Every structure is written in structure tokens, then in C-alpha cells.
Amino acid sequence: MDEDEHAAALRRRALTLLRVVPLGTRVVVRMLDGGGARDALGDLVGRTETTCTVRTKRDEVEVDLDAVVAAKQVPPPPAPRPRRRAS
């Protein structure tokens, strides 16, 4: 499998995942953005035929499925660490 075939397989797998996982599932989605790529990490909260929406810590990110290059399900974030008390 050459590099282009590998990238195409990753993309197909990502699009399938985004279409079938239940809403509320925590995912990371890598998408092309201008000259590079960016990731959206959070809960999958919506999808249409052409987009999916990921609720990140900062806001909701609408992802054009044509721009998706990879996606996977990820575990929940770690619990916050207790603050250290000043001594």
C-alpha cells in the first residue's frame, strides 16, 4: 500500500466513524485548514450529510467532511488534579 492509498484508507475509516458513532462520543478530528491541518478534540454533538460538529473546550467547531483526513474515538479527559496547598 503506497502513501496515497494509506491516506485514502484513513479518510474512509474516519468518515465511517463520524457517521456511525453515537452523538456525545468523544472524538478527535483532523481536517485540512488552508495550508495545513488542525484538530478538533471534544464531543461529537451534531452531523449532517456534509458536516459534523465537535464541542471542544472553547466552542463548537463545524467540520466540513470534505476536509477530514483522519478521526478516531478517544477516552474521556483525565480528572482535574487537586490543587497543591501552599505550605
Biopython code that builds the backbone (N, CA, C, O; Angstrom):
import numpy as np
from Bio.PDB.StructureBuilder import StructureBuilder

atoms = [
    (1, "MET", "N", (0.857, -1.174, 0.000)),
    (1, "MET", "CA", (0.000, 0.000, 0.000)),
    (1, "MET", "C", (0.905, 1.240, 0.000)),
    (1, "MET", "O", (1.746, 1.400, 0.885)),
    (2, "ASP", "N", (0.726, 2.112, -0.996)),
    (2, "ASP", "CA", (1.553, 3.322, -1.018)),
    (2, "ASP", "C", (0.940, 4.411, -0.143)),
    (2, "ASP", "O", (-0.131, 4.222, 0.433)),
    (3, "GLU", "N", (1.618, 5.539, -0.048)),
    (3, "GLU", "CA", (1.196, 6.608, 0.861)),
    (3, "GLU", "C", (-0.187, 7.150, 0.527)),
    (3, "GLU", "O", (-0.977, 7.417, 1.433)),
    (4, "ASP", "N", (-0.496, 7.319, -0.763)),
    (4, "ASP", "CA", (-1.816, 7.826, -1.159)),
    (4, "ASP", "C", (-2.928, 6.841, -0.798)),
    (4, "ASP", "O", (-4.002, 7.246, -0.353)),
    (5, "GLU", "N", (-2.668, 5.560, -0.990)),
    (5, "GLU", "CA", (-3.666, 4.545, -0.634)),
    (5, "GLU", "C", (-3.883, 4.509, 0.878)),
    (5, "GLU", "O", (-5.008, 4.345, 1.352)),
    (6, "HIS", "N", (-2.803, 4.664, 1.619)),
    (6, "HIS", "CA", (-2.904, 4.679, 3.080)),
    (6, "HIS", "C", (-3.729, 5.883, 3.550)),
    (6, "HIS", "O", (-4.596, 5.745, 4.413)),
    (7, "ALA", "N", (-3.458, 7.057, 2.981)),
    (7, "ALA", "CA", (-4.211, 8.266, 3.342)),
    (7, "ALA", "C", (-5.684, 8.103, 2.985)),
    (7, "ALA", "O", (-6.556, 8.512, 3.752)),
    (8, "ALA", "N", (-5.969, 7.512, 1.831)),
    (8, "ALA", "CA", (-7.365, 7.297, 1.417)),
    (8, "ALA", "C", (-8.070, 6.334, 2.362)),
    (8, "ALA", "O", (-9.242, 6.526, 2.686)),
    (9, "ALA", "N", (-7.360, 5.297, 2.807)),
    (9, "ALA", "CA", (-7.956, 4.332, 3.740)),
    (9, "ALA", "C", (-8.245, 4.997, 5.085)),
    (9, "ALA", "O", (-9.302, 4.764, 5.671)),
    (10, "LEU", "N", (-7.319, 5.822, 5.580)),
    (10, "LEU", "CA", (-7.549, 6.550, 6.839)),
    (10, "LEU", "C", (-8.766, 7.457, 6.729)),
    (10, "LEU", "O", (-9.576, 7.534, 7.653)),
    (11, "ARG", "N", (-8.892, 8.140, 5.604)),
    (11, "ARG", "CA", (-10.014, 9.053, 5.384)),
    (11, "ARG", "C", (-11.339, 8.290, 5.359)),
    (11, "ARG", "O", (-12.311, 8.715, 5.983)),
    (12, "ARG", "N", (-11.379, 7.174, 4.645)),
    (12, "ARG", "CA", (-12.613, 6.362, 4.599)),
    (12, "ARG", "C", (-12.997, 5.895, 5.995)),
    (12, "ARG", "O", (-14.165, 5.960, 6.377)),
    (13, "ARG", "N", (-12.012, 5.425, 6.759)),
    (13, "ARG", "CA", (-12.259, 4.958, 8.125)),
    (13, "ARG", "C", (-12.780, 6.102, 9.001)),
    (13, "ARG", "O", (-13.694, 5.910, 9.804)),
    (14, "ALA", "N", (-12.193, 7.289, 8.840)),
    (14, "ALA", "CA", (-12.610, 8.454, 9.624)),
    (14, "ALA", "C", (-14.042, 8.842, 9.301)),
    (14, "ALA", "O", (-14.834, 9.097, 10.209)),
    (15, "LEU", "N", (-14.384, 8.890, 8.024)),
    (15, "LEU", "CA", (-15.740, 9.291, 7.632)),
    (15, "LEU", "C", (-16.771, 8.271, 8.110)),
    (15, "LEU", "O", (-17.865, 8.644, 8.531)),
    (16, "THR", "N", (-16.427, 6.993, 8.048)),
    (16, "THR", "CA", (-17.339, 5.958, 8.556)),
    (16, "THR", "C", (-17.564, 6.146, 10.048)),
    (16, "THR", "O", (-18.702, 6.101, 10.515)),
    (17, "LEU", "N", (-16.486, 6.358, 10.799)),
    (17, "LEU", "CA", (-16.601, 6.559, 12.239)),
    (17, "LEU", "C", (-17.509, 7.750, 12.541)),
    (17, "LEU", "O", (-18.390, 7.652, 13.395)),
    (18, "LEU", "N", (-17.307, 8.865, 11.855)),
    (18, "LEU", "CA", (-18.095, 10.069, 12.141)),
    (18, "LEU", "C", (-19.571, 9.895, 11.791)),
    (18, "LEU", "O", (-20.424, 10.614, 12.311)),
    (19, "ARG", "N", (-19.870, 8.948, 10.919)),
    (19, "ARG", "CA", (-21.271, 8.704, 10.546)),
    (19, "ARG", "C", (-21.973, 7.722, 11.482)),
    (19, "ARG", "O", (-23.199, 7.739, 11.588)),
    (20, "VAL", "N", (-21.198, 6.860, 12.170)),
    (20, "VAL", "CA", (-21.857, 5.782, 12.925)),
    (20, "VAL", "C", (-21.758, 5.895, 14.445)),
    (20, "VAL", "O", (-22.603, 5.338, 15.145)),
    (21, "VAL", "N", (-20.752, 6.597, 14.982)),
    (21, "VAL", "CA", (-20.660, 6.660, 16.443)),
    (21, "VAL", "C", (-21.813, 7.489, 16.990)),
    (21, "VAL", "O", (-22.266, 8.426, 16.332)),
    (22, "PRO", "N", (-22.292, 7.161, 18.175)),
    (22, "PRO", "CA", (-23.388, 7.932, 18.758)),
    (22, "PRO", "C", (-22.970, 9.372, 19.052)),
    (22, "PRO", "O", (-21.823, 9.643, 19.406)),
    (23, "LEU", "N", (-23.918, 10.277, 18.900)),
    (23, "LEU", "CA", (-23.656, 11.650, 19.308)),
    (23, "LEU", "C", (-23.305, 11.636, 20.794)),
    (23, "LEU", "O", (-23.865, 10.858, 21.566)),
    (24, "GLY", "N", (-22.377, 12.501, 21.186)),
    (24, "GLY", "CA", (-21.895, 12.516, 22.564)),
    (24, "GLY", "C", (-20.578, 11.781, 22.725)),
    (24, "GLY", "O", (-19.929, 11.898, 23.764)),
    (25, "THR", "N", (-20.171, 11.020, 21.707)),
    (25, "THR", "CA", (-18.905, 10.300, 21.749)),
    (25, "THR", "C", (-17.755, 11.295, 21.657)),
    (25, "THR", "O", (-17.806, 12.241, 20.871)),
    (26, "ARG", "N", (-16.723, 11.081, 22.460)),
    (26, "ARG", "CA", (-15.538, 11.954, 22.422)),
    (26, "ARG", "C", (-14.645, 11.514, 21.264)),
    (26, "ARG", "O", (-14.284, 10.342, 21.157)),
    (27, "VAL", "N", (-14.293, 12.465, 20.400)),
    (27, "VAL", "CA", (-13.515, 12.179, 19.200)),
    (27, "VAL", "C", (-12.439, 13.241, 19.008)),
    (27, "VAL", "O", (-12.494, 14.324, 19.592)),
    (28, "VAL", "N", (-11.471, 12.905, 18.185)),
    (28, "VAL", "CA", (-10.544, 13.900, 17.652)),
    (28, "VAL", "C", (-10.644, 13.793, 16.135)),
    (28, "VAL", "O", (-10.580, 12.702, 15.569)),
    (29, "VAL", "N", (-10.802, 14.942, 15.489)),
    (29, "VAL", "CA", (-10.954, 15.001, 14.038)),
    (29, "VAL", "C", (-9.845, 15.881, 13.481)),
    (29, "VAL", "O", (-9.696, 17.030, 13.898)),
    (30, "ARG", "N", (-9.074, 15.356, 12.552)),
    (30, "ARG", "CA", (-8.044, 16.150, 11.867)),
    (30, "ARG", "C", (-8.604, 16.568, 10.515)),
    (30, "ARG", "O", (-9.108, 15.751, 9.744)),
    (31, "MET", "N", (-8.498, 17.880, 10.252)),
    (31, "MET", "CA", (-9.024, 18.412, 8.991)),
    (31, "MET", "C", (-8.000, 19.319, 8.344)),
    (31, "MET", "O", (-7.168, 19.923, 9.022)),
    (32, "LEU", "N", (-8.067, 19.410, 7.027)),
    (32, "LEU", "CA", (-7.235, 20.358, 6.301)),
    (32, "LEU", "C", (-7.781, 21.749, 6.537)),
    (32, "LEU", "O", (-8.993, 21.965, 6.548)),
    (33, "ASP", "N", (-6.865, 22.697, 6.726)),
    (33, "ASP", "CA", (-7.273, 24.074, 7.016)),
    (33, "ASP", "C", (-6.278, 25.012, 6.349)),
    (33, "ASP", "O", (-5.195, 25.256, 6.883)),
    (34, "GLY", "N", (-6.640, 25.537, 5.187)),
    (34, "GLY", "CA", (-5.713, 26.404, 4.469)),
    (34, "GLY", "C", (-4.496, 25.628, 4.036)),
    (34, "GLY", "O", (-4.616, 24.637, 3.317)),
    (35, "GLY", "N", (-3.304, 26.069, 4.468)),
    (35, "GLY", "CA", (-2.078, 25.414, 4.068)),
    (35, "GLY", "C", (-1.659, 24.280, 4.971)),
    (35, "GLY", "O", (-0.636, 23.645, 4.713)),
    (36, "GLY", "N", (-2.409, 23.999, 6.022)),
    (36, "GLY", "CA", (-2.013, 22.950, 6.954)),
    (36, "GLY", "C", (-3.195, 22.153, 7.430)),
    (36, "GLY", "O", (-4.194, 22.002, 6.727)),
    (37, "ALA", "N", (-3.067, 21.643, 8.638)),
    (37, "ALA", "CA", (-4.136, 20.837, 9.234)),
    (37, "ALA", "C", (-4.369, 21.322, 10.652)),
    (37, "ALA", "O", (-3.494, 21.931, 11.267)),
    (38, "ARG", "N", (-5.564, 21.044, 11.165)),
    (38, "ARG", "CA", (-5.858, 21.330, 12.569)),
    (38, "ARG", "C", (-6.736, 20.231, 13.111)),
    (38, "ARG", "O", (-7.369, 19.490, 12.358)),
    (39, "ASP", "N", (-6.766, 20.132, 14.424)),
    (39, "ASP", "CA", (-7.540, 19.090, 15.099)),
    (39, "ASP", "C", (-8.663, 19.714, 15.916)),
    (39, "ASP", "O", (-8.523, 20.809, 16.460)),
    (40, "ALA", "N", (-9.778, 18.995, 15.989)),
    (40, "ALA", "CA", (-10.869, 19.347, 16.894)),
    (40, "ALA", "C", (-11.036, 18.163, 17.839)),
    (40, "ALA", "O", (-11.329, 17.050, 17.403)),
    (41, "LEU", "N", (-10.847, 18.407, 19.139)),
    (41, "LEU", "CA", (-10.951, 17.374, 20.161)),
    (41, "LEU", "C", (-12.116, 17.712, 21.069)),
    (41, "LEU", "O", (-12.143, 18.774, 21.690)),
    (42, "GLY", "N", (-13.085, 16.798, 21.147)),
    (42, "GLY", "CA", (-14.232, 17.024, 22.009)),
    (42, "GLY", "C", (-15.345, 16.045, 21.704)),
    (42, "GLY", "O", (-15.123, 14.990, 21.110)),
    (43, "ASP", "N", (-16.556, 16.413, 22.122)),
    (43, "ASP", "CA", (-17.722, 15.548, 21.929)),
    (43, "ASP", "C", (-18.375, 15.814, 20.585)),
    (43, "ASP", "O", (-18.597, 16.965, 20.210)),
    (44, "LEU", "N", (-18.682, 14.743, 19.859)),
    (44, "LEU", "CA", (-19.421, 14.853, 18.607)),
    (44, "LEU", "C", (-20.865, 15.191, 18.965)),
    (44, "LEU", "O", (-21.554, 14.383, 19.588)),
    (45, "VAL", "N", (-21.328, 16.381, 18.576)),
    (45, "VAL", "CA", (-22.659, 16.828, 19.005)),
    (45, "VAL", "C", (-23.637, 17.019, 17.852)),
    (45, "VAL", "O", (-24.813, 17.298, 18.084)),
    (46, "GLY", "N", (-23.175, 16.875, 16.624)),
    (46, "GLY", "CA", (-24.088, 17.018, 15.503)),
    (46, "GLY", "C", (-23.460, 16.511, 14.228)),
    (46, "GLY", "O", (-22.239, 16.415, 14.110)),
    (47, "ARG", "N", (-24.319, 16.186, 13.268)),
    (47, "ARG", "CA", (-23.818, 15.791, 11.947)),
    (47, "ARG", "C", (-24.919, 15.968, 10.911)),
    (47, "ARG", "O", (-26.107, 15.813, 11.191)),
    (48, "THR", "N", (-24.481, 16.294, 9.726)),
    (48, "THR", "CA", (-25.364, 16.367, 8.561)),
    (48, "THR", "C", (-24.706, 15.523, 7.474)),
    (48, "THR", "O", (-23.717, 14.836, 7.731)),
    (49, "GLU", "N", (-25.246, 15.574, 6.278)),
    (49, "GLU", "CA", (-24.640, 14.846, 5.168)),
    (49, "GLU", "C", (-23.261, 15.385, 4.825)),
    (49, "GLU", "O", (-22.431, 14.649, 4.293)),
    (50, "THR", "N", (-22.995, 16.667, 5.121)),
    (50, "THR", "CA", (-21.747, 17.302, 4.675)),
    (50, "THR", "C", (-20.861, 17.815, 5.806)),
    (50, "THR", "O", (-19.722, 18.210, 5.558)),
    (51, "THR", "N", (-21.364, 17.818, 7.056)),
    (51, "THR", "CA", (-20.581, 18.348, 8.168)),
    (51, "THR", "C", (-20.767, 17.501, 9.426)),
    (51, "THR", "O", (-21.687, 16.689, 9.526)),
    (52, "CYS", "N", (-19.871, 17.717, 10.371)),
    (52, "CYS", "CA", (-20.090, 17.230, 11.733)),
    (52, "CYS", "C", (-19.683, 18.360, 12.663)),
    (52, "CYS", "O", (-18.898, 19.232, 12.292)),
    (53, "THR", "N", (-20.223, 18.337, 13.870)),
    (53, "THR", "CA", (-19.933, 19.390, 14.846)),
    (53, "THR", "C", (-19.328, 18.754, 16.086)),
    (53, "THR", "O", (-19.864, 17.796, 16.643)),
    (54, "VAL", "N", (-18.184, 19.318, 16.507)),
    (54, "VAL", "CA", (-17.467, 18.842, 17.682)),
    (54, "VAL", "C", (-17.458, 19.963, 18.711)),
    (54, "VAL", "O", (-17.024, 21.078, 18.419)),
    (55, "ARG", "N", (-17.944, 19.664, 19.928)),
    (55, "ARG", "CA", (-17.909, 20.639, 21.022)),
    (55, "ARG", "C", (-16.574, 20.488, 21.741)),
    (55, "ARG", "O", (-16.341, 19.504, 22.443)),
    (56, "THR", "N", (-15.702, 21.476, 21.554)),
    (56, "THR", "CA", (-14.389, 21.472, 22.199)),
    (56, "THR", "C", (-14.493, 22.218, 23.525)),
    (56, "THR", "O", (-15.576, 22.659, 23.908)),
    (57, "LYS", "N", (-13.364, 22.361, 24.227)),
    (57, "LYS", "CA", (-13.363, 23.128, 25.478)),
    (57, "LYS", "C", (-13.750, 24.576, 25.234)),
    (57, "LYS", "O", (-14.376, 25.201, 26.090)),
    (58, "ARG", "N", (-13.389, 25.117, 24.081)),
    (58, "ARG", "CA", (-13.612, 26.541, 23.811)),
    (58, "ARG", "C", (-14.937, 26.844, 23.135)),
    (58, "ARG", "O", (-15.617, 27.802, 23.506)),
    (59, "ASP", "N", (-15.317, 26.033, 22.136)),
    (59, "ASP", "CA", (-16.543, 26.323, 21.389)),
    (59, "ASP", "C", (-16.927, 25.120, 20.540)),
    (59, "ASP", "O", (-16.291, 24.068, 20.605)),
    (60, "GLU", "N", (-17.967, 25.289, 19.748)),
    (60, "GLU", "CA", (-18.357, 24.233, 18.830)),
    (60, "GLU", "C", (-17.688, 24.489, 17.488)),
    (60, "GLU", "O", (-17.695, 25.609, 16.978)),
    (61, "VAL", "N", (-17.112, 23.435, 16.926)),
    (61, "VAL", "CA", (-16.401, 23.524, 15.660)),
    (61, "VAL", "C", (-17.185, 22.735, 14.624)),
    (61, "VAL", "O", (-17.394, 21.532, 14.781)),
    (62, "GLU", "N", (-17.618, 23.411, 13.565)),
    (62, "GLU", "CA", (-18.288, 22.717, 12.465)),
    (62, "GLU", "C", (-17.222, 22.291, 11.465)),
    (62, "GLU", "O", (-16.469, 23.118, 10.951)),
    (63, "VAL", "N", (-17.170, 20.998, 11.199)),
    (63, "VAL", "CA", (-16.139, 20.418, 10.351)),
    (63, "VAL", "C", (-16.774, 20.004, 9.024)),
    (63, "VAL", "O", (-17.742, 19.245, 8.998)),
    (64, "ASP", "N", (-16.219, 20.511, 7.929)),
    (64, "ASP", "CA", (-16.654, 20.100, 6.596)),
    (64, "ASP", "C", (-16.084, 18.703, 6.343)),
    (64, "ASP", "O", (-14.867, 18.520, 6.388)),
    (65, "LEU", "N", (-16.933, 17.729, 6.083)),
    (65, "LEU", "CA", (-16.460, 16.359, 5.906)),
    (65, "LEU", "C", (-15.506, 16.229, 4.727)),
    (65, "LEU", "O", (-14.676, 15.319, 4.715)),
    (66, "ASP", "N", (-15.598, 17.103, 3.745)),
    (66, "ASP", "CA", (-14.651, 17.072, 2.621)),
    (66, "ASP", "C", (-13.232, 17.386, 3.081)),
    (66, "ASP", "O", (-12.273, 17.020, 2.400)),
    (67, "ALA", "N", (-13.077, 18.060, 4.225)),
    (67, "ALA", "CA", (-11.758, 18.451, 4.723)),
    (67, "ALA", "C", (-11.163, 17.431, 5.692)),
    (67, "ALA", "O", (-10.000, 17.559, 6.075)),
    (68, "VAL", "N", (-11.939, 16.418, 6.098)),
    (68, "VAL", "CA", (-11.470, 15.448, 7.090)),
    (68, "VAL", "C", (-10.405, 14.541, 6.487)),
    (68, "VAL", "O", (-10.582, 13.991, 5.401)),
    (69, "VAL", "N", (-9.296, 14.395, 7.209)),
    (69, "VAL", "CA", (-8.254, 13.461, 6.779)),
    (69, "VAL", "C", (-8.118, 12.288, 7.743)),
    (69, "VAL", "O", (-7.625, 11.230, 7.350)),
    (70, "ALA", "N", (-8.544, 12.449, 9.000)),
    (70, "ALA", "CA", (-8.476, 11.363, 9.982)),
    (70, "ALA", "C", (-9.410, 11.684, 11.142)),
    (70, "ALA", "O", (-9.718, 12.847, 11.404)),
    (71, "ALA", "N", (-9.853, 10.645, 11.828)),
    (71, "ALA", "CA", (-10.674, 10.814, 13.034)),
    (71, "ALA", "C", (-10.618, 9.521, 13.826)),
    (71, "ALA", "O", (-10.477, 8.433, 13.267)),
    (72, "LYS", "N", (-10.731, 9.662, 15.138)),
    (72, "LYS", "CA", (-10.815, 8.471, 15.975)),
    (72, "LYS", "C", (-11.531, 8.815, 17.269)),
    (72, "LYS", "O", (-11.599, 9.973, 17.684)),
    (73, "GLN", "N", (-12.064, 7.769, 17.895)),
    (73, "GLN", "CA", (-12.687, 7.904, 19.209)),
    (73, "GLN", "C", (-11.566, 7.974, 20.235)),
    (73, "GLN", "O", (-10.560, 7.275, 20.113)),
    (74, "VAL", "N", (-11.740, 8.822, 21.249)),
    (74, "VAL", "CA", (-10.721, 8.974, 22.288)),
    (74, "VAL", "C", (-11.367, 8.829, 23.663)),
    (74, "VAL", "O", (-12.572, 9.036, 23.806)),
    (75, "PRO", "N", (-10.582, 8.477, 24.667)),
    (75, "PRO", "CA", (-11.139, 8.321, 26.018)),
    (75, "PRO", "C", (-11.508, 9.666, 26.623)),
    (75, "PRO", "O", (-11.092, 10.712, 26.125)),
    (76, "PRO", "N", (-12.291, 9.639, 27.697)),
    (76, "PRO", "CA", (-12.653, 10.883, 28.377)),
    (76, "PRO", "C", (-11.408, 11.606, 28.879)),
    (76, "PRO", "O", (-10.359, 10.991, 29.067)),
    (77, "PRO", "N", (-11.529, 12.918, 29.094)),
    (77, "PRO", "CA", (-10.368, 13.648, 29.623)),
    (77, "PRO", "C", (-10.055, 13.183, 31.040)),
    (77, "PRO", "O", (-10.938, 12.691, 31.742)),
    (78, "PRO", "N", (-8.810, 13.335, 31.461)),
    (78, "PRO", "CA", (-8.475, 12.944, 32.835)),
    (78, "PRO", "C", (-9.166, 13.861, 33.840)),
    (78, "PRO", "O", (-9.489, 15.009, 33.536)),
    (79, "ALA", "N", (-9.380, 13.342, 35.020)),
    (79, "ALA", "CA", (-9.983, 14.156, 36.086)),
    (79, "ALA", "C", (-9.019, 15.282, 36.452)),
    (79, "ALA", "O", (-7.802, 15.107, 36.388)),
    (80, "PRO", "N", (-9.561, 16.433, 36.835)),
    (80, "PRO", "CA", (-8.672, 17.528, 37.241)),
    (80, "PRO", "C", (-7.847, 17.125, 38.461)),
    (80, "PRO", "O", (-8.312, 16.416, 39.353)),
    (81, "ARG", "N", (-6.634, 17.594, 38.462)),
    (81, "ARG", "CA", (-5.761, 17.313, 39.606)),
    (81, "ARG", "C", (-6.114, 18.245, 40.749)),
    (81, "ARG", "O", (-6.469, 19.403, 40.526)),
    (82, "PRO", "N", (-6.016, 17.740, 41.990)),
    (82, "PRO", "CA", (-6.267, 18.631, 43.131)),
    (82, "PRO", "C", (-5.168, 19.689, 43.199)),
    (82, "PRO", "O", (-4.010, 19.429, 42.873)),
    (83, "ARG", "N", (-5.555, 20.871, 43.626)),
    (83, "ARG", "CA", (-4.575, 21.946, 43.761)),
    (83, "ARG", "C", (-3.651, 21.656, 44.927)),
    (83, "ARG", "O", (-4.061, 21.106, 45.950)),
    (84, "ARG", "N", (-2.423, 22.028, 44.754)),
    (84, "ARG", "CA", (-1.455, 21.887, 45.851)),
    (84, "ARG", "C", (-1.656, 23.031, 46.814)),
    (84, "ARG", "O", (-1.833, 24.179, 46.407)),
    (85, "ARG", "N", (-1.627, 22.716, 48.067)),
    (85, "ARG", "CA", (-1.770, 23.768, 49.085)),
    (85, "ARG", "C", (-0.416, 24.355, 49.380)),
    (85, "ARG", "O", (0.585, 23.646, 49.482)),
    (86, "ALA", "N", (-0.403, 25.662, 49.517)),
    (86, "ALA", "CA", (0.849, 26.343, 49.859)),
    (86, "ALA", "C", (1.240, 25.952, 51.285)),
    (86, "ALA", "O", (0.388, 25.845, 52.167)),
    (87, "SER", "N", (2.518, 25.745, 51.491)),
    (87, "SER", "CA", (2.944, 25.353, 52.849)),
    (87, "SER", "C", (3.697, 26.467, 53.535)),
    (87, "SER", "O", (4.126, 26.310, 54.678)),
]
sb = StructureBuilder()
sb.init_structure("model")
sb.init_model(0)
sb.init_chain("A")
sb.init_seg("    ")
for serial, (resi, resn, name, xyz) in enumerate(atoms, 1):
    if name == "N":
        sb.init_residue(resn, " ", resi, " ")
    sb.init_atom(name, np.array(xyz, "f"), 0.0, 1.0, " ", f" {name:<3s}", serial, name[0])
structure = sb.get_structure()
